[in-house]
Amino acid sequence: MLELRPSCECCDRDLPPDSPDALICSYECTWCTDCARDLLRGACLNCGGELVRRPVRPAARLAVDPASTRRVVRASCP
C-alpha cells in the first residue's frame, strides 16, 4: 500500500492524499508538479526514475488506511 506522503520532498509543499498535484517514483519519493517540471525535469532526484501522478485513495479507504504524516524533505534541491 502506498504511504501517500504529505509533502513535496523539495519545497515541502503540502500534498494532501486527494491532491492531483502529487507525483511519485517507484520508491514513493514524492514531489509536487511544479518542482517535478521546473527543477527535476520529470525524473526523481533520488533514483532517476520516472515520475507519475500519485493515485488518490478514496475517502472511505483513508479512514481505514490513513495517509502518512511523515514529512521527507531533502536538504537541497537543484
C-alpha positions in Angstrom: 0.0 0.0 0.0 1.3 3.5 -0.9 2.3 5.7 2.0 0.8 8.9 0.5 3.4 11.1 1.9 2.1 14.6 3.0 4.5 16.9 1.2 7.0 17.6 -1.6 10.5 16.4 -0.8 11.9 19.5 -2.5 9.8 22.6 -1.5 7.8 20.9 1.4 4.5 22.0 -0.2 1.5 20.2 1.4 0.2 17.4 -0.8 -2.9 16.0 0.9 -4.0 12.5 -0.1 -6.5 13.8 -2.6 -4.1 16.1 -4.3 -3.9 15.8 -8.1 -0.5 17.7 -7.9 1.5 14.9 -6.3 3.9 12.8 -8.3 5.8 9.7 -7.2 8.5 7.4 -8.4 8.6 3.6 -7.9 10.2 4.2 -4.5 7.4 6.6 -3.5 9.6 9.7 -3.4 7.0 12.4 -3.6 7.2 15.7 -5.5 4.8 18.5 -6.4 4.1 19.0 -10.1 5.9 22.4 -10.0 9.2 21.0 -8.7 8.9 17.9 -10.9 8.5 20.1 -14.0 10.7 23.1 -13.2 13.6 21.6 -11.2 13.6 17.8 -11.8 12.5 17.7 -15.4 10.3 14.7 -14.8 12.9 12.4 -13.2 13.2 11.5 -9.5 16.1 13.4 -7.9 16.8 10.4 -5.6 16.8 7.4 -8.0 16.4 8.9 -11.5 13.2 7.1 -12.0 10.1 8.2 -13.9 7.6 10.4 -12.0 3.9 9.6 -12.4 0.8 11.0 -10.8 0.1 9.6 -7.4 -3.2 7.8 -7.2 -5.9 9.2 -5.0 -7.1 6.9 -2.2 -10.9 7.1 -1.8 -12.0 8.9 1.3 -13.7 5.8 2.7 -10.5 3.9 2.5 -8.5 6.7 4.1 -10.5 6.1 7.3 -9.2 2.5 7.3 -5.7 3.1 5.8 -4.7 6.7 6.5 -2.1 8.6 4.7 1.4 9.0 6.2 2.2 12.0 8.3 6.0 11.6 8.0 7.4 14.5 6.0 10.6 13.8 4.0 12.4 17.0 2.9 15.8 17.0 1.1 18.5 19.3 2.5 19.0 20.7 -1.0 17.2 20.6 -4.4 18.5 21.9 -7.7 
